[in-house]
Amino acid sequence: MNPGWDLRTRILRIPYRDPFRIARDSHGEGGTMTTVIVELVSDRLPGLVGLGEGYPDAYYGETTATMPVVMDMLLGAVHTADLDASDPVAAAASLEAIAAAFDRTIRGHGAAKCALDIALHDLAGKATRTPVHRLLGLSAEIPPTDFTLGLDEPAVVAQRARRAARFPALKIKVGGPADLATLAAVRAVYDGPIRVDANTGWTPETAAPLIPELVRLGVELIEQPFPPRRYDWLLDLQAASPLPIVADESAVSIEDLDALVGIVDGVNVKLAKCGGVGPAARMLERARELGFRTFLGCMEETRVGIAASAAVASLAEWVDLDGCLLLADDPFEGLELGDDCRWRLTDAPGLGVAARP
């Protein structure tokens, strides 16, 4: 690592409020999430600490063991002088250049890049006394977040839906034998839009007969019904569906967007997949240029990751930034959810988030 950087990492394991399962793996097994928090210090910015977070997902090839190795490699590719914090404009340009250097160093590894990219944005924001969203030239006016309910028995999911009724939309994890029963049970207790996320758990045979029922139940969109590279299946389903199909596992980074043009209506951008705040902003902007409807998602992150995501949320049509709300105990504070279910972006420099006392 470049000696001008000091990187401290901490692995957090935090229980969920409710069991949280999805279709494609044993995600959340045991009722606990695992994330990596980083603190980054530059010898050129004494007294300032950049806070970051990366959520390692083995599905994308990352674990708590791979992330520190990759982060050391990434920091070794840039110098502390590469972060120009003389003013917000210079800082924004240098952050984009550093992200490009990260991509030249190693492909993929979005969570490792994400942790450092968030920390660098927090550091630059603190040094220039600028909130991250303003550093990016983005608005503080963002859409409200939905709330996500994991796979479970239909009656259990309905009970949780009733508790979450204040949210303007609910995202329901599907991909099991009781999908229709679950959605019907939720609709019986909730009047707002329902978004369904199959996490690659459907096949064309299971998906096709569901479409008319999903329309009848007032479903707003369908997220990642099939495996990532089954573009043929996605194309056929989108052609037959009046509901937008949104790619998630198929849309990991900005490089994936061109191949999805004409295949699906929307893409779900997540910081932990694409590499952080700057890469997410550029991916959302490119998706809009290509005509996609834009969805901003998250992992089950603390307020560190959610605050970073909220900074780019003005670029999204749909927002799913509820990760920290799924946790039994978030150890960070400073980001508040309004009564309208919108995250409040303030004038606090950087992320505006700190560890609770």
C-alpha positions, 0 to 999 in steps of 0.5 A: 500500500502507498505509505501515505494512506492509512486504512482501517477495516472492521467486519460487522455482523448485525442481526436482521429485525426479521429473517431475510431470505432471497431466492438465489442462495442462503442469503441471510441464513442465520438471520445475520448480515455481514459487511465491511466498514473502512476508515481511510486517512490521508497524510495530506489531510491530517485530522480527517477520516473518510468513512466507507462501506462495502458489502461482500457478496460471494455471488459476485466473487467477494468475501471478507477475506478477498476485500482487504487484499483487493483494497490494499492493491487498489490503494497501492495504485494511487497516491495521496496527492491524486486526491485534490481537495483544494475545492469541490470541482477539483475534488470531483475530478480527482475522485473520477480519476481515482475510480478509473485507476481502480478499474485499470488495476483490477476488474470487478470487485465492486464491494472493495472498490465501493468501500474505498470510493465511499471513503474517498468521497467522504474524505473529499467532502469533509476536506472541502466542507461539501456534502457528497451529493453536492460534490457530484453536482446532484440534487438533495430532492430524491424519491422515497424508498420502498421497503423490502420483505424477504421470502417466508410463509404468505401469512408471515409476509402479510403480517410484515407488510401490515407493519410496513404500510407507511411506505409508499411501495413494498418490494416482495422477494419471490422465487418460491412455490408460494409466490402468488399466495404471498402476493395475494396475502400482501395485497389483502393488507396493503393498497400501494404499489408492489414490486417483486424481485425473483433474484434469478429464481424463475424460469420461463415456464413459471414466469409466463402464467404469473404475468396476468396475475401480477397485473391483476394484483397491481404489481409495478415491476418485476426484478431479475426473474432469470439468471443473469445472462439469459438475455433470450428469456428476459427478452421474451418475457419483456415482450410479453409483459406489460410490466417493466422487467428490471435487470439486477444481477444482469446489470452489475457495472456500466459495461453491462448496459449496452447488452441490455438495450432492447432486452429489458425496460429498466436496470437496478444500480447498486453501489456495492456492485458497480464500485461506489458513489461515482461509478453509480452516478455515472452508471445511472446517467448512462442508463438514462441516456440509453433509455432505461428506467432507473432503479437504485438499490442497495444491499443490507448495509448500514447508514454508511452505505445507504447515505452514499447511495442516497447521494445519487438517488436523484438520478433514479426513478425508483428507490430501494434504500432500506438496507439499514432499516432491515437491521436490528441495530445500526451502529451509525447515525446522522442520516434520517428518514422523513415522514414521507419515507425520503432520506434527508440529505443535509448540508453536513460535509461528506456523508454526514454519518458517524458512529453512534457514541 
